[in-house]
Amino acid sequence: MSLYLRFIKGTVMLSETLAPLDNPVWYALQEHQRHFRMPYQSMAFFTPDVCPFGGFLNTCSPAEITDYARQTSHFFVVGDRPCFEDTVILHNELVCDQMVLQHPVPVTITEPIIMLEEAHRDDLIRLVNLVQPGYFKENTFSMGTYYGIYRDNRLVAVTGERMKMNAFTEISAVITHPEHTGRGYAGQLVSHTCSRILAEGKTPYLHVASSNERAIKLYERLGFAYRRKMSFWNLIGTTATQANAVR
């Protein structure tokens, strides 16, 4: 069954096709991005140099979280609340709105948008970590395609793809340099990226902090619709002594 029923007035989503979005990390690592999966059984983690995310299908394994924490001290479990041992602490819970592109709204592209390649990697990492530190790792660039806008040989705005399943691709790294906000770069980049994803026959989706009302309004103007809340549980690996002290 097709993911879309295309009509002149928009796109009608088939609800039964959206189930993998309830557990995006797990399904991304079972499907399109399985080559990034760490070798666990009941849980799935991206390799630490690619993405600091993990997930589980039915049962959360504290031992597997502890094992992963030995390889990277700062990471996220996406979805249901994880269980963990004393050597891991919960730093915080980031609650996001998961949004799915339901009725694409055409956007006039006025800026030169380029596909970022290996030569742009350092510029991309610097910009993302300037605005949203902690998410973009050395090889996050390899998860999907990224697009950017340069001004005076300086990367000032980016958008790209992160968690990818067979039928869905996540829009991520919607970043504009603080000195270049308010110029419509984000809307144009998201629209451009969505058009490429739709051309592949996939559904764009994204996660935005529920408190970020400005970004949510932008995505709504671009045709995204709220689907559900999604929690990103930030865990920190430490020693048992440190964990007890923090608690």
Secondary structure as GFF3:
##gff-version 3
##sequence-region A 1 247
A	DSSP	beta_strand	4	7	.	.	.	ID=ss1
A	DSSP	beta_strand	10	13	.	.	.	ID=ss2
A	DSSP	three_ten_helix	15	22	.	.	.	ID=ss3
A	DSSP	alpha_helix	24	30	.	.	.	ID=ss4
A	DSSP	three_ten_helix	34	36	.	.	.	ID=ss5
A	DSSP	beta_strand	43	45	.	.	.	ID=ss6
A	DSSP	beta_strand	53	56	.	.	.	ID=ss7
A	DSSP	alpha_helix	62	69	.	.	.	ID=ss8
A	DSSP	beta_strand	74	78	.	.	.	ID=ss9
A	DSSP	beta_strand	88	101	.	.	.	ID=ss10
A	DSSP	beta_strand	114	115	.	.	.	ID=ss11
A	DSSP	three_ten_helix	118	120	.	.	.	ID=ss12
A	DSSP	alpha_helix	121	131	.	.	.	ID=ss13
A	DSSP	three_ten_helix	140	143	.	.	.	ID=ss14
A	DSSP	beta_strand	146	151	.	.	.	ID=ss15
A	DSSP	beta_strand	154	164	.	.	.	ID=ss16
A	DSSP	beta_strand	168	176	.	.	.	ID=ss17
A	DSSP	three_ten_helix	178	180	.	.	.	ID=ss18
A	DSSP	alpha_helix	185	199	.	.	.	ID=ss19
A	DSSP	beta_strand	203	209	.	.	.	ID=ss20
A	DSSP	alpha_helix	213	221	.	.	.	ID=ss21
A	DSSP	beta_strand	224	237	.	.	.	ID=ss22
A	DSSP	alpha_helix	240	246	.	.	.	ID=ss23
###
